[in-house]
Amino acid sequence: GLAEKWYPFEESLKVPLVIQDPRMPKSKRGTVSDAWTLNVDLAPTMLKAAKIEPSFFMQGRDIARLYLDDPITDRKSGGKGGSIKWRKDFYYEWNMGDPLNASGHPQTGFIDAAQALITDEWKYIYWPEQDFEQLYHRSIDPYDEWDLIKKDNRQNISSFSAIMDGGSIQTTQAVYEELKAQFLKLRARVMAGRPV
């Protein structure tokens, strides 16, 4: 089994979140949102509820914006559904060692250091200690079973060689390059202490 919630795989990433906030409009109570909230969002949300501004270096966002402000922008419609811009991807990291290569990570071999970029459609994972990459198509492979970078899997599944994405066909290589570029951009922002 998976050790606690450390790995960037679906079973480890997803945790239900239930919010009870007296400020929440009755029309929002009991509703479900597919917006991504992260553990780093909890502190800014509680601080804002207490009318305290979060520190400039805090990574998270105030979740209350999802139910107190105008409707959330629909990530899939390119922002036509409302006025709140919420995250369309997120950077994941479990690493207690060097930020780039995880050297000195004390749990190597038990819970290896991992970094990832997760979007609605895709997941790019980088294991810095092994310098190993993985790519998963989340809507087709919801349990992260078919690594598209690993050749033996890619050869066995011909449908992964060209993938429909928003009405256009993208090759796995093009998706990989786009995700890796976004991953490197977000990782650099995090390492610089800038919110993502």
C-alpha positions as CSV (number, residue, x, y, z in Angstrom):
1,G,0.0,0.0,0.0
2,L,0.9,3.7,-0.1
3,A,2.6,5.1,2.9
4,E,0.3,7.9,4.2
5,K,-0.2,10.8,1.7
6,W,3.3,11.4,0.4
7,Y,3.2,10.1,-3.2
8,P,2.0,12.0,-6.3
9,F,-0.4,9.3,-7.3
10,E,-4.2,9.7,-7.3
11,E,-4.9,7.6,-4.3
12,S,-2.5,9.7,-2.3
13,L,-3.3,13.1,-3.6
14,K,-7.0,13.3,-3.2
15,V,-8.4,14.1,0.2
16,P,-12.0,15.2,0.7
17,L,-12.6,18.6,2.1
18,V,-15.8,19.7,3.8
19,I,-16.3,23.3,4.7
20,Q,-18.8,24.8,7.1
21,D,-18.6,28.5,7.1
22,P,-21.3,30.7,8.6
23,R,-20.6,33.3,5.8
24,M,-21.5,30.8,3.1
25,P,-24.7,31.7,1.2
26,K,-27.5,29.2,1.6
27,S,-27.4,28.6,-2.1
28,K,-23.9,27.2,-1.8
29,R,-24.5,25.0,1.2
30,G,-24.4,21.3,0.4
31,T,-22.9,21.9,-3.0
32,V,-19.8,20.1,-4.4
33,S,-17.0,21.9,-6.3
34,D,-14.3,20.3,-8.5
35,A,-12.0,23.2,-7.9
36,W,-8.6,22.1,-6.7
37,T,-7.9,23.1,-3.1
38,L,-4.6,22.3,-1.5
39,N,-3.4,22.0,2.1
40,V,-1.5,25.3,1.7
41,D,-4.9,27.0,1.2
42,L,-6.1,26.2,4.7
43,A,-4.0,28.8,6.6
44,P,-4.8,31.7,4.3
45,T,-8.5,30.8,4.4
46,M,-8.6,30.8,8.2
47,L,-6.6,34.0,8.4
48,K,-8.9,35.8,6.0
49,A,-12.0,34.5,7.9
50,A,-10.4,36.1,11.0
51,K,-9.9,39.3,9.0
52,I,-6.1,38.9,9.1
53,E,-4.1,39.3,6.0
54,P,-1.9,36.2,5.2
55,S,1.9,36.8,5.1
56,F,3.2,37.7,1.6
57,F,5.3,34.5,1.5
58,M,2.3,32.1,2.0
59,Q,1.7,29.9,-0.9
60,G,-2.0,29.2,-0.5
61,R,-5.2,31.0,-1.6
62,D,-8.4,31.8,0.3
63,I,-10.8,29.0,-0.5
64,A,-13.8,31.1,0.6
65,R,-13.4,33.0,-2.7
66,L,-15.0,29.8,-4.3
67,Y,-18.2,30.3,-2.3
68,L,-18.3,33.9,-1.3
69,D,-17.4,35.6,-4.6
70,D,-18.9,35.3,-8.0
71,P,-19.0,31.9,-9.6
72,I,-15.7,30.2,-10.3
73,T,-14.2,30.5,-13.8
74,D,-14.7,27.2,-15.5
75,R,-11.2,25.9,-16.2
76,K,-12.4,23.9,-19.3
77,S,-14.2,26.8,-20.9
78,G,-11.3,29.1,-20.8
79,G,-12.7,31.5,-18.2
80,K,-16.1,32.2,-19.8
81,G,-18.1,30.8,-16.8
82,G,-17.5,33.4,-14.1
83,S,-15.1,36.0,-12.7
84,I,-12.9,34.1,-10.3
85,K,-9.7,32.8,-11.7
86,W,-8.7,29.7,-9.8
87,R,-5.8,27.3,-10.4
88,K,-5.8,25.2,-13.5
89,D,-2.7,23.2,-12.4
90,F,-0.6,22.8,-9.4
91,Y,2.9,21.9,-8.4
92,Y,3.4,19.0,-6.0
93,E,6.5,18.4,-4.0
94,W,7.7,16.0,-1.3
95,N,11.3,16.6,-0.7
96,M,13.4,17.1,2.5
97,G,16.7,17.4,0.7
98,D,18.3,19.7,-1.9
99,P,15.5,21.5,-3.9
100,L,16.9,20.5,-7.3
101,N,18.2,16.9,-6.9
102,A,16.9,15.9,-3.5
103,S,20.4,14.9,-2.3
104,G,20.3,14.6,1.5
105,H,16.6,13.5,1.4
106,P,16.5,11.4,4.6
107,Q,13.7,9.0,3.5
108,T,15.3,7.7,0.3
109,G,14.2,4.1,-0.3
110,F,11.2,4.5,2.0
111,I,9.4,7.5,0.7
112,D,11.5,8.9,-2.2
113,A,11.5,12.6,-3.0
114,A,9.0,13.5,-5.8
115,Q,7.9,16.6,-7.7
116,A,4.9,16.8,-10.1
117,L,2.7,19.0,-12.2
118,I,-0.9,18.1,-12.1
119,T,-3.6,19.4,-14.5
120,D,-7.1,18.4,-15.2
121,E,-5.9,16.2,-18.1
122,W,-2.3,15.3,-17.3
123,K,0.2,14.5,-14.6
124,Y,4.0,14.9,-15.0
125,I,6.1,13.4,-12.2
126,Y,9.8,13.8,-11.6
127,W,11.7,11.7,-9.1
128,P,14.8,13.8,-8.6
129,E,16.9,11.2,-6.7
130,Q,16.6,8.8,-9.6
131,D,16.4,11.5,-12.3
132,F,13.3,9.6,-13.5
133,E,10.2,11.0,-15.2
134,Q,6.6,9.8,-15.7
135,L,3.7,11.0,-17.7
136,Y,0.0,10.0,-17.2
137,H,-3.1,11.0,-19.1
138,R,-5.5,11.4,-16.2
139,S,-8.8,11.3,-18.0
140,I,-7.9,8.0,-19.8
141,D,-5.8,6.6,-17.0
142,P,-7.4,7.7,-13.7
143,Y,-5.3,5.4,-11.5
144,D,-1.8,6.3,-13.0
145,E,-1.2,2.8,-14.4
146,W,0.2,3.6,-17.8
147,D,3.4,5.7,-17.8
148,L,3.5,7.2,-21.3
149,I,7.2,7.9,-21.1
150,K,8.1,4.3,-20.4
151,K,8.4,2.7,-23.9
152,D,7.0,-0.7,-23.2
153,N,3.7,0.8,-22.0
154,R,3.5,3.2,-24.9
155,Q,4.1,0.5,-27.5
156,N,1.3,-1.6,-26.0
157,I,-1.3,1.2,-26.2
158,S,-1.6,2.6,-29.7
159,S,-4.3,5.1,-28.6
160,F,-1.7,7.0,-26.6
161,S,0.4,8.0,-29.6
162,A,-1.9,10.8,-30.5
163,I,-4.4,12.2,-28.0
164,M,-7.4,14.4,-28.5
165,D,-7.1,17.5,-26.3
166,G,-9.8,20.2,-26.7
167,G,-10.7,19.2,-30.3
168,S,-7.1,19.0,-31.6
169,I,-4.7,16.1,-31.7
170,Q,-1.5,16.4,-29.7
171,T,1.3,14.0,-29.7
172,T,2.5,12.6,-26.5
173,Q,5.9,14.3,-27.1
174,A,4.2,17.7,-27.5
175,V,2.2,17.2,-24.3
176,Y,5.4,16.1,-22.5
177,E,7.4,19.1,-23.6
178,E,4.5,21.5,-22.6
179,L,4.1,20.0,-19.2
180,K,7.8,19.8,-18.4
181,A,8.2,23.5,-19.3
182,Q,5.3,24.5,-17.0
183,F,6.7,22.2,-14.3
184,L,10.1,23.9,-14.5
185,K,8.4,27.3,-14.4
186,L,6.4,26.5,-11.3
187,R,9.3,24.8,-9.5
188,A,11.4,27.9,-10.1
189,R,8.6,30.1,-8.7
190,V,8.4,27.9,-5.6
191,M,12.2,27.8,-5.1
192,A,12.2,31.6,-5.3
193,G,9.6,31.8,-2.6
194,R,6.9,33.2,-4.9
195,P,3.3,32.1,-4.6
196,V,2.0,29.8,-7.3
